[in-house]
Amino acid sequence: MAAEHAPVPGSSASGAPALDLQTRLLHAGKRPTYAGGTAVNPPLVRASTVLFESTAQQREMRERRAGERIFSYGARGTPTGFALEDAVSELEGAHRTRLLPTGLAAIGMALLSYLRPGDHVLLTDSAYQPVRHLAGQWLRPYGIEYDFFAADGSDAQARMRPNTRMVYAECPGSLVYEMCDLPALAAMAHARGALVVADNTWGSGCQYRPLALGADVSVMAATKYLSGHSDVMMGTVATTEAAWEPLAARCDAFGMAVSPDDAWLVLRGMRSLAARLQMHEAHALEVAHWLQQHPAVATVFCPALPTHPGHALWLRDCQGTNGLVSLELQPGTAEAAVDRFIDGLRLFGIGASWGGYESLATAAHMAQARSVTDWSARGPVVRLHIGLESPRDLIADLEQGLAAL
Ligand SMILES: *Cc1c(COP(=O)(O)O)cnc(C)c1O
């Protein structure tokens, strides 16, 4: 069909035979030319196959891609993903960054990249809970031993073994935000030849920077504050120059890649990260101070509060806090009453995760989330994520919710 249609411009001028419409449809509009300026944001580049000018160039790019960032195949990263990697490296003070489909995948790849059968890893007691599951499901069956150490790091040195290859920290910790002295932990680990990996989702690069404090690898769930809108999953692993190669090699070997659409969304979210965190912090502090004077509340957990056990370290090592505030209800509060409180909230969504613009409430099961620290004698804990809503409205909502206890 379509021999009578005009050929692709250039093909007839060059004397080549006119192409059929079905061929021209495949080649037209691939490289539009235009005059003018540039968009504020980098373009979204979707790709699996990447085309080269010649076989020689293809060969050269394949040879160079082990050591350099080369656009050679979608699974090796796209220009959109590279843009996000650069932004995260800037945020973390890192040599380079890899992107993974979720925060948990980023943690998994960090463990997989640096640990071998026969190695031992020390995991913080305050780790994001699925890390415990990952340790039991994968580390042990694959011959990698692990122990948990106290969230404040006090027993880490005593738990080191000759084959300890990694100390895995999360500071401030999940759920109740324990602080550890990361520079001291890193000095101890490095003296024993172990690497320090830190989960930096809480700090998200603005409020805490593990690489500047001595860690070798920093992992973030970009799902949370970096994306900031509860509509995309992403994990990042940022490393020092010395720690880069094993991570890059393992991610390539396993074909780890992210969608450029998702990378574009996270990059968009990051432009307002610092501004959003300032507002989350201000609102969270207002709510935290109000909660502290409520008789139903035994403890308010937020490292920015002088009553928090990690407050001095927070002052030294953090640039601020975020929207997370947890509260311990009075010991003896029945589980049904906790449910009534959470179910009675009108402005707080009931859901896990956090870091979006909206407020959330979820029960935290501390006895299951900690194995070194004993939580059995304490009251039930509820984690709040304070969003960008008016804090006055949130406090009024909490007031009526706590009344339902
Ligand atoms: C949410 C979270 C993760 C996991 O992120 P996903 O993208 O949900 O897989 C890891 N670490 C911490 C501290 C988190 O809060």
The ligand as an SDF file (V2000), in Angstrom:
LIG
                    3D

 15 15  0  0  0  0  0  0  0  0999 V2000
    9.6670    2.4970   54.1400 C   0  0  0  0  0  0  0  0  0  0  0  0
   11.0420    2.1980   54.5680 C   0  0  0  0  0  0  0  0  0  0  0  0
   11.8590    1.3530   53.8240 C   0  0  0  0  0  0  0  0  0  0  0  0
   11.3550    0.5910   52.6240 C   0  0  0  0  0  0  0  0  0  0  0  0
   10.9210    1.3790   51.5780 O   0  0  0  0  0  0  0  0  0  0  0  0
    9.9150    0.7800   50.4660 P   0  0  0  0  0  0  0  0  0  0  0  0
   10.1010    1.6960   49.3250 O   0  0  0  0  0  0  0  0  0  0  0  0
    8.5550    0.8100   51.0890 O   0  0  0  0  0  0  0  0  0  0  0  0
   10.3690   -0.6070   50.1630 O   0  0  0  0  0  0  0  0  0  0  0  0
   13.1550    1.1620   54.2510 C   0  0  0  0  0  0  0  0  0  0  0  0
   13.6280    1.7540   55.3440 N   0  0  0  0  0  0  0  0  0  0  0  0
   12.8630    2.5680   56.0950 C   0  0  0  0  0  0  0  0  0  0  0  0
   13.4500    3.1880   57.3190 C   0  0  0  0  0  0  0  0  0  0  0  0
   11.5580    2.8100   55.7380 C   0  0  0  0  0  0  0  0  0  0  0  0
   10.8020    3.5890   56.5120 O   0  0  0  0  0  0  0  0  0  0  0  0
  1  2  1  0
  2  3  1  0
  2 14  2  0
  3  4  1  0
  3 10  2  0
  4  5  1  0
  5  6  1  0
  6  7  2  0
  6  8  1  0
  6  9  1  0
 10 11  1  0
 11 12  2  0
 12 13  1  0
 12 14  1  0
 14 15  1  0
M  END
$$$$
